[in-house]
Amino acid sequence: MGTGANLMRVLLVEDDGRLADSLAEILLAQRYIVDFARDGEAGWNQISAIAYDLILLDVTLPKLDGMGLCRRMRDRGLTTPVLMLTARDTSSDKVMGLDAGADAYMVKPFHLEELLAQVRALLRRGQTSFTPVLSWGALILDPSSYEVSYNHAPIHLTPKEFALMEALLRYGRRVLSRSAILEHIWTWQEAPSEDTIKTYIKNLRAKLKAAGAPKDVIETVHGLGYRLRAIE
């Protein structure tokens, strides 16, 4: 299990920029890691690549609405807790949201303390659910305990290195582009330079090699990004 709230990762899918910024600020102040998507399809791309502890999901979104995104998640077997946010306070909307697979439902404008209490309750509930362990040959990453090992040798990663390793494992042989790295691992306020990303990749390679993994297990696809090379 993650040790404390500072390791909890929340995805905020909200197209209202001002509300998203204020919610992100509140959640960051509570020591959650916050990622952000402005439409349902972008939200789905992030959910597909990263293991979130909680998703805050607006109902009315461009491209794919909150109901559709929640249904897609549940259809694919994803059990991540979902807190649905809506401007409409009618029982039929609430029933539709819960039928789509949401765990809880809040109507805007909401009281801040109530929202944070709901977030804490859903995170506690989510911790008891099973998060699949990711593996690539002898390389194992457990999203729920934040442990990484190669041939049972533990690899100690920083939170950013862990998020990058997790994204690479979820992408597998698909190329993880630099823009996807920025989207998944850095919040929109703190996007790093390309050199910073290269440094993180270099550090990951060094830690993997020190644990006995092949030095080229993270492959550079020139001009595109990075992906994992098959391990025998």
Disulfide bonds with the S-S distance in Angstrom:
none
